[in-house]
């Protein structure tokens, strides 16, 4: 049988009618490109500035203040804290509140006055190699510029030879990832991203399949309550999702050789929490979508921003403030802090408890919304 134009145009007309009846399908082709272009255009930026920095100024002199001002004026470092000990600085790094720390010795001004070369220390969090490399290179550059300007100033004041002038020597020390290996940053994060993607897809089609098969009507007339249906569908997927987490973690450890520095039992417990939270996201998607195509579109809308804005690849410090704040509305952002903190830094619950609380809140809120959405469809 040959090609029939009448049947062809009949199918075209049907598809247009079908599309007109589906407002979500009409809006997504417009909304998705706009959102993705904006996110990629602003978030994909590997140039890092305003690195959160703590200062441990043991000298507390005019000379040390001038040295600190040079770092602040460079726009690479944002001084957020002044600490009184090395331990306090290490705690700020463990909590993720700073990415670098500048230590100025007590004899800094004295060495300068005696014509000696004082040595400062730039402490860097190597968990994120991109930020760490920028901090290291920028710190060395700022120090060299300051030393050159200082020598010229002393030359003018004292009339001495440029080579006789004291300078400032800076040493660097990288915590947790001394060799700045990128895989120690990306692989643990990849575990979180893979876990999220698997679990969301598992449950996103749960109710959609019921709708497409027509069995959702049978569930609606049954005495099953919405919360029972949602949780009943969720629990079997928890086992599958957690198995996926364990498998991804095993690859991270045994294939890539990245062993957790911190507590593995704590990581396993918090991984379970994230599995539940991600499954809840998928279940919420299934309450909005009417068919599998819509469900897939919603999944893409969730997955792509989570990769871009969670800090998985691109440092969130490089993003505009408004885009950076969007990352706080993405659950995987908190799990990346958790898994990187445990695997790379070896920190305990006392440093990541805020991320844990955030995940718990997300899980409860998302599940509640999913139940209410399904109850609304029943009514």
C-alpha positions in Angstrom: 0.0 0.0 0.0 1.4 3.4 -1.0 1.7 6.6 0.8 -1.8 8.1 1.5 -1.9 11.9 1.9 -5.4 11.9 3.4 -4.3 9.5 6.2 -1.1 11.4 6.7 -2.9 14.8 7.2 -5.4 13.1 9.5 -2.6 12.0 11.8 -1.1 15.4 11.7 -4.4 17.0 12.6 -4.9 14.5 15.5 -1.4 15.3 16.9 -2.2 19.0 16.9 -5.5 18.4 18.7 -3.7 16.1 21.2 -1.0 18.7 21.8 -3.6 21.5 22.3 -5.3 19.4 25.0 -2.0 19.0 26.8 -0.9 22.4 28.3 2.3 20.9 29.8 3.5 19.6 26.5 2.9 23.0 25.0 4.7 24.9 27.7 7.8 22.7 28.2 9.3 23.2 24.7 9.4 26.9 25.5 10.2 26.8 29.2 12.9 24.2 29.1 15.2 25.9 26.6 14.8 29.2 28.4 15.7 27.7 31.8 18.6 25.6 30.4 20.1 28.4 28.5 20.0 30.7 31.5 21.5 28.0 33.8 24.2 27.0 31.4 25.0 30.6 30.5 25.5 31.7 34.1 26.5 28.6 36.0 29.2 27.1 33.6 32.1 29.2 34.8 35.4 27.7 35.9 37.0 31.0 36.9 36.9 31.3 40.6 37.1 34.5 42.6 36.0 35.7 46.0 37.4 32.6 47.6 36.3 32.6 51.3 39.4 33.1 53.4 40.2 33.3 57.1 43.1 35.3 58.5 45.3 34.3 61.4 47.3 37.4 62.0 49.7 36.8 64.8 51.7 40.0 64.1 48.8 42.5 64.3 50.9 45.3 63.0 50.6 47.9 60.3 52.8 45.9 58.0 50.7 42.7 58.4 47.5 44.8 57.8 49.0 46.1 54.5 49.8 42.5 53.5 46.2 41.4 54.2 44.8 44.4 52.3 46.7 43.3 49.2 45.0 39.9 49.3 41.6 41.5 49.7 42.2 44.0 46.9 43.1 41.2 44.5 39.3 40.1 44.3 40.5 36.5 44.4 40.2 36.3 48.2 37.2 37.3 50.3 38.2 37.6 54.0 35.3 36.3 55.9 36.8 35.4 59.3 39.7 36.3 61.6 40.8 33.5 63.8 43.0 33.2 66.9 44.5 29.7 66.3 45.4 27.1 63.7 42.7 24.8 65.2 40.0 27.4 64.7 41.1 27.8 61.1 41.1 24.0 60.5 37.6 23.8 62.0 36.3 26.4 59.5 37.8 24.4 56.7 36.3 21.2 58.0 32.8 22.9 58.1 33.3 24.2 54.6 32.9 27.8 55.6 36.3 28.8 54.1 38.4 27.5 51.3 41.7 29.2 52.2 43.5 30.6 55.3 46.3 33.1 55.5 48.7 32.7 58.5 51.0 35.6 59.3 53.7 34.9 61.9 54.2 37.0 65.1 57.7 38.1 64.0 56.5 39.4 60.6 57.0 43.1 61.2 60.2 42.5 63.2 61.8 40.5 60.3 60.9 43.3 57.9 62.5 45.9 60.1 65.7 43.8 60.4 65.9 43.3 56.6 65.0 39.6 56.8 62.5 37.8 54.7 59.4 36.8 56.7 57.5 33.7 55.7 53.7 33.5 55.6 51.5 30.4 55.1 48.5 30.0 52.8 46.4 27.1 53.9 44.2 25.7 51.1 41.2 23.2 51.1 42.2 20.8 48.4 38.8 19.1 48.3 37.8 21.1 45.2 40.9 21.2 43.0 39.5 24.0 40.8 39.2 26.4 43.7 42.4 25.1 45.3 44.5 25.7 42.2 43.1 29.2 41.8 43.8 29.9 45.5 47.3 28.6 45.3 48.3 30.4 42.1 46.5 33.7 43.0 48.1 33.7 46.5 51.6 33.3 45.1 50.9 36.0 42.5 49.6 38.4 45.1 52.5 37.8 47.3 55.0 38.4 44.5 53.3 41.6 43.5 53.3 42.8 47.1 57.0 41.9 47.6 58.0 43.8 44.5 56.0 46.9 45.5 57.4 46.7 49.0 61.0 46.5 47.8 60.5 49.5 45.6 59.0 51.4 48.5 61.9 50.6 50.7 64.3 51.5 47.9 62.8 54.9 47.6 62.8 55.6 51.4 66.2 54.3 52.3 68.1 54.5 49.0 69.3 50.9 49.2 69.9 48.5 46.4 66.8 46.7 45.1 68.5 43.3 45.7 69.2 44.1 49.3 65.6 44.8 50.2 63.7 42.2 52.2 60.7 40.6 50.6 58.0 38.3 51.8 58.1 34.5 51.2 54.9 32.6 51.2 54.6 28.8 51.7 51.6 26.8 50.7 49.9 23.8 52.4 47.0 21.9 50.9 44.7 20.0 53.2 43.1 16.6 52.3 44.1 16.5 48.7 47.8 17.6 48.5 48.3 16.6 44.8 45.0 18.3 43.8 43.7 15.2 42.0 40.4 16.0 40.3 39.0 12.4 40.7 39.1 12.8 44.5 36.6 15.6 44.0 34.5 14.4 41.1 34.2 10.6 41.9 32.6 11.0 45.4 30.3 13.6 43.9 29.4 11.3 41.0 28.2 8.7 43.5 25.6 11.3 44.7 24.6 12.3 41.2 24.2 8.7 40.0 22.2 7.8 43.1 19.9 10.7 42.6 19.3 10.0 38.9 18.6 6.3 39.5 16.2 6.8 42.4 14.2 9.6 40.7 13.7 7.6 37.6 12.6 4.5 39.6 9.6 6.3 41.2 8.8 9.0 38.6 6.9 6.4 36.5 5.2 4.7 39.4 1.8 6.4 39.3 2.2 7.3 35.6 2.1 3.7 34.6 -1.0 3.2 36.7 -2.6 6.1 34.8 -1.6 4.8 31.4 -2.8 1.3 32.1 -6.1 2.5 33.5 -5.5 0.8 36.8 -5.4 4.1 38.7 -9.2 4.2 38.7 -9.3 0.9 40.5 -7.0 2.3 43.2 -9.2 5.4 43.5 -12.3 3.4 44.2 -10.5 1.2 46.7 -10.3 2.0 50.4 -6.6 2.6 50.2 -5.6 6.0 51.5 -3.2 8.3 49.6 -0.4 8.1 52.2 -0.7 4.3 52.1 -0.4 4.2 48.4 2.5 6.6 48.2 4.5 4.9 50.9 3.6 1.4 49.8 4.9 2.2 46.3 8.0 3.9 47.8 9.3 1.2 50.1 10.1 -1.5 47.5 12.1 1.1 45.5 14.1 2.0 48.7 15.8 -1.4 48.6 16.6 -1.1 44.9 17.9 2.5 45.2 20.0 1.7 48.2 21.5 -1.2 46.4 22.4 1.2 43.6 24.1 3.5 46.2 26.1 0.6 47.6 27.2 -0.5 44.1 28.3 3.1 43.2 30.2 3.4 46.4 31.9 0.1 45.9 33.1 1.3 42.4 34.4 4.5 44.1 36.4 2.5 46.6 37.5 -0.6 44.8 37.8 0.6 41.2 39.0 4.1 41.7 40.8 3.5 45.0 39.1 6.4 46.8 38.6 5.1 50.3 36.5 7.2 52.7 38.7 8.9 55.2 35.8 9.3 57.6 33.2 6.9 59.1 31.8 4.4 56.5 28.8 3.5 58.8 27.9 7.2 59.0 28.1 7.4 55.2 25.9 4.4 54.8 23.2 5.8 57.1 23.2 9.2 55.4 23.2 7.6 52.0 20.0 5.8 53.0 18.5 9.2 54.0 19.3 10.6 50.6 17.8 7.6 48.8 14.5 8.2 50.5 14.7 11.9 49.7 15.4 11.3 46.0 12.7 8.6 45.7 10.3 11.2 47.2 11.2 13.6 44.4 10.4 10.9 41.8 7.1 10.1 43.5 6.2 13.8 43.4 7.0 14.0 39.7 4.7 11.0 39.1 1.8 12.9 40.7 2.2 15.8 38.3 2.8 13.8 35.1 -0.1 12.3 33.1 2.1 10.1 30.9 5.7 8.7 30.7 6.7 11.4 28.2 5.8 14.2 30.7 7.5 12.3 33.5 10.7 12.1 31.5 10.5 15.9 30.8 10.1 16.6 34.5 13.1 14.3 35.3 15.3 16.2 32.9 14.1 19.5 34.5 15.3 18.1 37.9 18.5 16.3 36.8 20.2 19.0 34.7 20.0 21.8 37.3 21.2 19.5 40.0 24.3 18.7 38.0 24.9 22.4 37.2 24.0 24.1 40.5 24.9 21.6 43.2 28.6 22.1 42.9 29.2 18.7 41.4 31.5 20.0 38.6 31.4 23.8 38.7 32.3 25.6 41.9 29.3 27.4 43.3 31.5 30.3 44.4 31.9 31.2 40.7 28.2 31.6 40.1 26.2 34.8 40.5 24.6 35.2 43.9 21.0 34.6 42.6 22.0 31.4 40.8 24.1 30.2 43.8 21.0 30.5 46.0 19.0 28.3 43.7 21.5 25.5 44.5 20.2 25.5 48.1 16.8 24.4 46.9 18.4 21.2 45.4 18.7 18.2 47.8 21.8 16.7 46.1 23.7 19.9 47.0 23.6 18.9 50.7 24.4 15.3 50.0 27.5 16.3 48.0 28.7 18.2 51.0 28.1 15.2 53.1 29.8 12.6 50.9 32.8 14.8 50.1 33.1 15.7 53.8 33.2 12.1 54.9 35.1 10.6 52.0 37.7 13.4 51.4 37.9 15.2 54.7 37.0 12.5 57.2 34.7 14.9 59.1 32.0 13.7 61.5 28.4 14.5 62.1 29.3 17.6 64.1 30.5 19.3 60.9 27.8 18.2 58.5 24.7 18.1 60.7 23.2 21.1 59.0 23.3 19.3 55.6 21.7 16.3 57.3 18.9 18.3 58.8 18.3 20.0 55.4 18.0 16.5 53.7 15.5 15.4 56.4 13.4 18.5 55.9 13.4 18.1 52.1 12.4 14.4 52.4 9.4 15.2 54.7 8.2 18.2 52.8 8.4 16.5 49.4 6.7 13.4 50.6 3.9 15.5 52.2 3.4 17.4 48.9 3.2 14.1 47.0 0.5 12.8 49.3 -1.5 16.0 49.1 -1.2 16.0 45.3 -2.5 12.5 45.0 -5.3 13.2 47.5 -6.3 16.1 45.3 -6.5 13.9 42.3 -8.7 11.5 44.2 -11.1 14.3 45.1 
